[in-house]
Amino acid sequence: MSEKVLEVHRADYPESFLLPDKSTPVTGETKHNCPGYVTFANEFSYFMDYSGQGYGYIHKNEGWRCDINYTLADILTGYAMRPCVLAETPEGLDRLYQAVGFPARQTFYANPDKKEHLNNEEMKDHIKYALCTLEQPVILRPVEGRFFGAVIIGYKEGGDVLVTFGYPPYFAAPDNRKPQIAEIRNWYQNNTTITIVGKRQAVRPVKEVYYEGIVQVRDYLHAGVHGKDAHYYDEWERFLRLSMDDMIREVRRLRYVPGAQMFANELPQGEITDQQIRQRIHAVADPTWCEMAERRYYIMHFFYQAAQYFPEEKEALKEIEDHFAWSNTIMGSKYIKEAGHDPVTAAFENIEVRSRMADCVREFREADAKGLEMVEKLLTRLRMGICGLPSRI
């Protein structure tokens, strides 16, 4: 956790307040916002863009608007390079905000068992302080119906009503270019958290931010291919090659689906039937590794964006971009076509189908190993040829 970012005292804040919208306007070129399912990356994007501190957008492929803030969040935290549906880490989030110039952030909890607990009135004061004094949005979780994140941009009735900002996912609205601005009441619940980010200090040159991103791509791919995360590939490939009866026995023994590290993966306590276990396996078989397609999509976009800052490596960056575009298809189409998508179909019961899906996992890991090799060579050249950039590789 970062150092403490604020000392809040009660002040004469207005009864209502709305932070000015400084976000990047949508142009006629924009037909769709790119898919953005990752909650913390959306929160970072909304925080940066709404306050006018963001990096903007890039258009590619028939009017799709790719969010640079979202891409940097995926990369700088390490999230995009990890296998399986692994959550972001506090260390990764600290690294993200610090990399773009924010020295500290702090999360507060409504849950009285947490060290950084705030009661209702205290939390209101912290929200008002961030909005009115720091002039920055506040990250709020959870927000009902906003599964992919939102931020607080204002309040009414002394804080009893909060005004939230975000965008809908592309599949949930006829036009996801239009932001969702909604008022919410009864927001203070036992599971409520707010995160307040300290004022931005020195803004690093964008080239340095992308260099740091390349380092993180290297570090996290190495952990996946050769290090602490390698077992996720091994577990999922091995599990897919088992008979269905053996898969069920394995899950019953472990009380979770191996290789499918994700939220709510652990089985409930008590007796559970074979059919319930089968349903759980079917539920996680697609999203566990399908999400790898979106993660590689954003690695691809990261290197596409980075090319403008390292023109001397334009060809190498294009090769890396193309490589991750290809690895995206391994899990984004090749894996999915075997047994359908969210959830899998009855074809998943066929061991020959699962064997081909296991082949995809192995091929995907090999693609990550190749990508790692390409990034390592790129970093070596950057270290040798570019003055003024950090030398850590």
MOGIMO-V21291 format. One record per helix or strand of 3 or more residues. SS is the DSSP state (H for helix, E for strand). FROM is the first residue (numbers start at 0). TO is the last residue. Records with the same first field share a line. If there is no record, write none. Layout:
BEGIN
SS = FROM-TO  FROM-TO
END
This chain:
BEGIN
H = 38-49  67-75  78-80  89-98  119-132  156-158  205-224  229-239  243-253  273-305  310-333  335-338  345-348  350-384
E = 56-59  63-66  104-108  137-140  150-155  160-166  178-183  192-196
END
